[in-house]
């Protein structure tokens, strides 16, 4: 994730029960050497981008948030903690079912490649851009989805320029122009399994869609679980941020100064908090700072991560 420092802290934190403290400096030395060599590749390959921020943000450094918003950031931490606990519990129950079910074990032994094929077909069908994918930004790649969630303008603003409108169009659909319905569908899809071709029946989606990232993590060669939970938190944080903007459309006044709501900052905080809750780590906050290239939301990220 182009986060050498956070990566070392994360790797040590998740292996803390059997990783000796004396190996800290070895981990940092290895990460620094890897990052340095990676940067040298830019020189060898005519200044090509190598070690850069994965999800570069452009939040204002002067008053990026109001102190009163810390309450909302703390609530994101609480929601992320509860959601992360539910995610881990359901994941554990599914894995135990896979191991204890004789029928499932027999099926997997005889059809080793059929199981990931079925899951791949299911996910591809759900995310097909011309089908159900229109409700979950299916046209965008994972990287583009997170970059959009981290944008610092308000999607519900009626006065969008051409560049902003080109981003928001992926988060609307022919049935409704409200970004909240798409954000909710995307959030629930990333957490789970399928979406109905209607203007977002939230209750049905909530029951069906909590399992996609859990189920697909059990295939023989999964692609990891960090980015899925990272996206879940980003969508949840963006939803809170857009809601805060509707609540305070002109910003929050404090000490004679008006601070406007930055929904992208809420997405960053939500991504860090939910990923930290699922992985039981605090170093995710450092990873987020390296991935976004900014520390403007240092305090909210650490508060939400610690609470979660």
RODO-2510 file (C-alpha; in nm, 4 decimals, decimal comma):
residues 308
     n   res          X          Y          Z
     1     x     0,0000     0,0000     0,0000
     2     x     0,3035     0,2294    -0,0350
     3     x     0,3062     0,2543     0,3452
     4     x     0,6403     0,1153     0,4683
     5     x     0,6221     0,2572     0,8223
     6     x     0,2593     0,1654     0,8804
     7     x     0,3202    -0,1725     0,7190
     8     x     0,5928    -0,2580     0,9701
     9     x     0,3797    -0,1475     1,2646
    10     x     0,0834    -0,3421     1,1290
    11     x     0,2807    -0,6614     1,0716
    12     x     0,4297    -0,6467     1,4200
    13     x     0,0965    -0,5624     1,5804
    14     x    -0,0882    -0,8589     1,4282
    15     x     0,1937    -1,0983     1,5242
    16     x     0,2547    -0,9518     1,8684
    17     x     0,2047    -1,2840     2,0501
    18     x     0,5030    -1,4480     1,8818
    19     x     0,7062    -1,1611     1,7369
    20     x     0,9986    -1,0505     1,9534
    21     x     1,0344    -0,6784     2,0276
    22     x     1,4025    -0,6947     1,9379
    23     x     1,2962    -0,7492     1,5748
    24     x     1,1438    -0,4011     1,5504
    25     x     1,4568    -0,2431     1,4097
    26     x     1,4984    -0,5268     1,1619
    27     x     1,1486    -0,4711     1,0329
    28     x     1,2000    -0,0971     0,9957
    29     x     1,5395    -0,1479     0,8330
    30     x     1,3894    -0,3896     0,5814
    31     x     1,0991    -0,1537     0,5088
    32     x     1,3290     0,1463     0,4631
    33     x     1,5552    -0,0506     0,2283
    34     x     1,2547    -0,1680     0,0289
    35     x     1,1079     0,1830     0,0073
    36     x     1,4454     0,3299    -0,0934
    37     x     1,4994     0,0731    -0,3661
    38     x     1,1443     0,1264    -0,4865
    39     x     1,2113     0,4994    -0,5100
    40     x     1,5308     0,4356    -0,7085
    41     x     1,3216     0,2600    -0,9690
    42     x     1,1769     0,6023    -1,0543
    43     x     1,5255     0,7137    -1,1578
    44     x     1,6031     0,3988    -1,3508
    45     x     1,2723     0,4051    -1,5375
    46     x     1,2694     0,7738    -1,6332
    47     x     1,0938     0,9160    -1,3262
    48     x     0,8005     0,6761    -1,3387
    49     x     0,5709     0,6860    -1,0361
    50     x     0,6737     0,4304    -0,7786
    51     x     0,6338     0,4998    -0,4080
    52     x     0,3475     0,7492    -0,4090
    53     x     0,0326     0,7928    -0,2020
    54     x    -0,2110     0,5218    -0,3094
    55     x    -0,5238     0,7310    -0,2450
    56     x    -0,3904     1,0859    -0,2623
    57     x    -0,6190     1,3422    -0,0965
    58     x    -0,6273     1,7218    -0,1091
    59     x    -0,7996     1,8276     0,2124
    60     x    -0,7325     2,1776     0,3365
    61     x    -0,4717     2,1884     0,6102
    62     x    -0,6182     2,5026     0,7690
    63     x    -0,9237     2,4128     0,9771
    64     x    -0,9946     2,0777     0,8040
    65     x    -1,2643     2,0091     1,0634
    66     x    -1,4383     2,1792     1,3531
    67     x    -1,3655     2,0608     1,7096
    68     x    -1,7370     1,9945     1,7505
    69     x    -1,7143     1,7402     1,4682
    70     x    -1,5029     1,5188     1,6934
    71     x    -1,8310     1,3935     1,8400
    72     x    -1,9367     1,2676     1,4961
    73     x    -1,5930     1,1137     1,4409
    74     x    -1,6188     0,9372     1,7758
    75     x    -1,9594     0,7996     1,6750
    76     x    -1,8008     0,6637     1,3579
    77     x    -1,5557     0,4827     1,5848
    78     x    -1,8399     0,3343     1,7890
    79     x    -2,0303     0,2203     1,4785
    80     x    -1,7112     0,0796     1,3260
    81     x    -1,6326    -0,1097     1,6461
    82     x    -1,9752    -0,2714     1,6546
    83     x    -1,9676    -0,3445     1,2825
    84     x    -1,6160    -0,4847     1,3013
    85     x    -1,7099    -0,7143     1,5893
    86     x    -2,0104    -0,8424     1,3933
    87     x    -1,7923    -0,8916     1,0847
    88     x    -1,5320    -1,0955     1,2728
    89     x    -1,7964    -1,3058     1,4504
    90     x    -1,9834    -1,3917     1,1305
    91     x    -1,6579    -1,4664     0,9505
    92     x    -1,5575    -1,7043     1,2300
    93     x    -1,8950    -1,8792     1,2223
    94     x    -1,8740    -1,9278     0,8465
    95     x    -1,5212    -2,0679     0,8648
    96     x    -1,6245    -2,3076     1,1432
    97     x    -1,9188    -2,4183     0,9294
    98     x    -1,6881    -2,4818     0,6338
    99     x    -1,4620    -2,6956     0,8522
   100     x    -1,7285    -2,8886     1,0414
   101     x    -1,9760    -2,9599     0,7616
   102     x    -1,9122    -3,3046     0,6159
   103     x    -2,1121    -3,2266     0,3043
   104     x    -1,9183    -2,9092     0,2395
   105     x    -1,5843    -3,0833     0,2924
   106     x    -1,6867    -3,3633     0,0583
   107     x    -1,8013    -3,1114    -0,2025
   108     x    -1,4762    -2,9144    -0,1824
   109     x    -1,2648    -3,2283    -0,2068
   110     x    -1,4342    -3,3351    -0,5284
   111     x    -1,4919    -2,9880    -0,6743
   112     x    -1,1908    -2,7897    -0,5665
   113     x    -1,2136    -2,5407    -0,8542
   114     x    -1,5928    -2,5248    -0,8733
   115     x    -1,6344    -2,3378    -0,5429
   116     x    -1,4228    -2,0320    -0,6390
   117     x    -1,5795    -2,0438    -0,9859
   118     x    -1,9295    -2,0197    -0,8404
   119     x    -1,8299    -1,7343    -0,6088
   120     x    -1,6532    -1,5521    -0,8907
   121     x    -1,9592    -1,5844    -1,1143
   122     x    -2,1833    -1,4605    -0,8338
   123     x    -1,9717    -1,1514    -0,7626
   124     x    -1,9283    -1,0759    -1,1347
   125     x    -2,3041    -1,0993    -1,1862
   126     x    -2,3803    -0,8711    -0,8926
   127     x    -2,1255    -0,6070    -0,9914
   128     x    -2,2026    -0,6102    -1,3676
   129     x    -2,2218    -0,2382    -1,4588
   130     x    -2,5286    -0,2687    -1,6832
   131     x    -2,7169    -0,4728    -1,4251
   132     x    -2,7110    -0,4525    -1,0489
   133     x    -2,3721    -0,2839    -1,0652
   134     x    -2,5398     0,0454    -1,1501
   135     x    -2,6463     0,0648    -0,7854
   136     x    -2,2951     0,0070    -0,6453
   137     x    -2,0645     0,2011    -0,8807
   138     x    -1,9857    -0,1212    -1,0672
   139     x    -1,8152     0,0632    -1,3543
   140     x    -1,5307     0,1728    -1,1268
   141     x    -1,2328    -0,0294    -1,0132
   142     x    -1,1591    -0,0737    -0,6438
   143     x    -0,8963     0,1997    -0,6554
   144     x    -1,1296     0,4431    -0,8334
   145     x    -1,4097     0,3718    -0,5858
   146     x    -1,1942     0,4585    -0,2849
   147     x    -1,0515     0,7676    -0,4575
   148     x    -1,4072     0,8876    -0,5249
   149     x    -1,5110     0,8245    -0,1663
   150     x    -1,2165     1,0373    -0,0482
   151     x    -1,3019     1,3397    -0,2658
   152     x    -1,3370     1,6603    -0,0651
   153     x    -1,6494     1,8071    -0,2292
   154     x    -2,0084     1,7305    -0,1322
   155     x    -2,1875     1,4977    -0,3712
   156     x    -2,5325     1,6271    -0,2743
   157     x    -2,4382     1,9848    -0,3705
   158     x    -2,6708     2,0991    -0,6528
   159     x    -2,4003     2,3261    -0,8000
   160     x    -2,1343     2,0834    -0,9219
   161     x    -1,8760     2,1644    -1,1877
   162     x    -1,8106     1,9345    -1,4828
   163     x    -1,5316     1,7412    -1,3145
   164     x    -1,7340     1,6867    -0,9975
   165     x    -2,0435     1,5827    -1,1934
   166     x    -1,8366     1,3248    -1,3830
   167     x    -1,7532     1,1630    -1,0479
   168     x    -2,1010     1,1796    -0,8972
   169     x    -2,2629     1,0210    -1,2052
   170     x    -2,1225     0,6827    -1,1018
   171     x    -2,2991     0,7125    -0,7665
   172     x    -2,6460     0,7831    -0,9062
   173     x    -2,8837     0,5654    -1,1102
   174     x    -3,1847     0,6077    -1,3406
   175     x    -3,4295     0,5388    -1,0561
   176     x    -3,3052     0,8040    -0,8150
   177     x    -3,0549     1,0894    -0,8232
   178     x    -2,9865     1,0752    -0,4511
   179     x    -2,6315     0,9710    -0,3677
   180     x    -2,7451     0,8420    -0,0281
   181     x    -2,9267     0,5454    -0,1802
   182     x    -2,6228     0,4500    -0,3900
   183     x    -2,3884     0,4943    -0,0954
   184     x    -2,6088     0,2696     0,1153
   185     x    -2,6273     0,0068    -0,1590
   186     x    -2,2505     0,0239    -0,2105
   187     x    -2,1862     0,0021     0,1620
   188     x    -2,4129    -0,2975     0,2061
   189     x    -2,2823    -0,4665    -0,1099
   190     x    -1,9210    -0,4325    -0,0051
   191     x    -2,0193    -0,5880     0,3239
   192     x    -2,2294    -0,8614     0,1726
   193     x    -2,3885    -1,0398    -0,1195
   194     x    -2,6387    -0,8996    -0,3678
   195     x    -2,8525    -0,6005    -0,4599
   196     x    -3,2094    -0,5881    -0,5847
   197     x    -3,2833    -0,3958    -0,9081
   198     x    -3,5050    -0,1423    -0,7316
   199     x    -3,4432     0,1959    -0,5631
   200     x    -3,2438     0,0338    -0,2846
   201     x    -3,4657    -0,1730    -0,0509
   202     x    -3,2342    -0,1262     0,2425
   203     x    -3,3798    -0,3900     0,4744
   204     x    -3,3568    -0,6686     0,2144
   205     x    -3,0040    -0,5683     0,1149
   206     x    -2,9012    -0,5517     0,4780
   207     x    -3,0094    -0,9131     0,5268
   208     x    -2,8502    -1,0439     0,2075
   209     x    -2,5354    -0,8447     0,1538
   210     x    -2,3279    -0,8847     0,4665
   211     x    -2,1568    -1,1960     0,3336
   212     x    -1,9783    -1,1261     0,0048
   213     x    -1,6376    -1,0326     0,1427
   214     x    -1,6670    -1,3013     0,4123
   215     x    -1,7606    -1,5808     0,1735
   216     x    -1,5050    -1,4872    -0,0920
   217     x    -1,2261    -1,4795     0,1677
   218     x    -1,2626    -1,8581     0,2027
   219     x    -1,1598    -1,9457    -0,1542
   220     x    -0,8258    -2,1321    -0,1933
   221     x    -0,6307    -1,8192    -0,2956
   222     x    -0,8133    -1,5087    -0,1671
   223     x    -0,6909    -1,1586    -0,2449
   224     x    -0,7006    -1,0447     0,1161
   225     x    -0,9510    -0,8839     0,3466
   226     x    -0,7922    -0,5465     0,4228
   227     x    -0,9121    -0,3537     0,1159
   228     x    -1,2733    -0,4850     0,1397
   229     x    -1,3082    -0,3732     0,5024
   230     x    -1,1259    -0,0510     0,4124
   231     x    -1,3916     0,0200     0,1487
   232     x    -1,6725    -0,0674     0,3880
   233     x    -1,5463     0,1894     0,6377
   234     x    -1,4920     0,4512     0,3660
   235     x    -1,8497     0,4132     0,2377
   236     x    -1,9905     0,4279     0,5892
   237     x    -1,7841     0,7376     0,6720
   238     x    -1,8865     0,9053     0,3461
   239     x    -2,2505     0,8412     0,4293
   240     x    -2,2058     1,0122     0,7668
   241     x    -2,0186     1,3002     0,6053
   242     x    -2,2890     1,3631     0,3451
   243     x    -2,5488     1,3520     0,6238
   244     x    -2,3492     1,6048     0,8255
   245     x    -2,3407     1,8364     0,5251
   246     x    -2,7201     1,8230     0,4958
   247     x    -2,7461     1,8909     0,8677
   248     x    -2,5010     2,1835     0,8504
   249     x    -2,5177     2,3045     0,4866
   250     x    -2,3319     2,6295     0,5593
   251     x    -2,0773     2,4714     0,7925
   252     x    -2,0246     2,4799     1,1673
   253     x    -1,9508     2,8104     1,3382
   254     x    -1,6921     2,8015     1,6143
   255     x    -1,5010     3,0961     1,7595
   256     x    -1,6168     3,3363     1,4893
   257     x    -1,4968     3,1046     1,2116
   258     x    -1,7144     2,8829     0,9892
   259     x    -1,5744     2,5412     0,9041
   260     x    -1,7359     2,3662     0,6108
   261     x    -1,8057     1,9937     0,6261
   262     x    -1,5589     1,7802     0,4290
   263     x    -1,7312     1,4449     0,3595
   264     x    -1,4078     1,2951     0,2269
   265     x    -1,2503     1,3401     0,5686
   266     x    -1,5295     1,1343     0,7216
   267     x    -1,4609     0,8631     0,4622
   268     x    -1,0934     0,8540     0,5624
   269     x    -1,1847     0,8302     0,9309
   270     x    -1,4419     0,5576     0,8632
   271     x    -1,1965     0,3550     0,6538
   272     x    -0,9326     0,3655     0,9263
   273     x    -1,1784     0,2912     1,2064
   274     x    -1,3496    -0,0069     1,0430
   275     x    -1,0251    -0,1593     0,9154
   276     x    -0,8763    -0,1156     1,2612
   277     x    -1,1805    -0,2744     1,4244
   278     x    -1,1697    -0,5841     1,2013
   279     x    -0,7925    -0,6318     1,2250
   280     x    -0,7724    -0,5277     1,5942
   281     x    -0,4878    -0,2867     1,5189
   282     x    -0,4179     0,0810     1,5779
   283     x    -0,1382     0,1014     1,3200
   284     x    -0,4055     0,1236     1,0485
   285     x    -0,4183     0,4939     1,1327
   286     x    -0,0527     0,5303     1,0291
   287     x    -0,1188     0,3299     0,7125
   288     x    -0,4057     0,5646     0,6238
   289     x    -0,1828     0,8699     0,6609
   290     x     0,0726     0,7178     0,4231
   291     x    -0,1940     0,5996     0,1790
   292     x    -0,3610     0,9421     0,1602
   293     x    -0,0441     1,1511     0,1788
   294     x    -0,1949     1,3814     0,4445
   295     x    -0,2192     1,4038     0,8220
   296     x    -0,4907     1,6718     0,8260
   297     x    -0,7305     1,4348     1,0062
   298     x    -0,4723     1,2935     1,2463
   299     x    -0,6768     1,3497     1,5629
   300     x    -1,0134     1,2205     1,4261
   301     x    -0,8494     0,9106     1,2782
   302     x    -0,6725     0,8209     1,6010
   303     x    -0,9839     0,8896     1,8118
   304     x    -1,2101     0,6764     1,5915
   305     x    -0,9495     0,3985     1,5591
   306     x    -0,8907     0,3792     1,9326
   307     x    -1,2642     0,3793     2,0082
   308     x    -1,3329     0,1092     1,7497
***
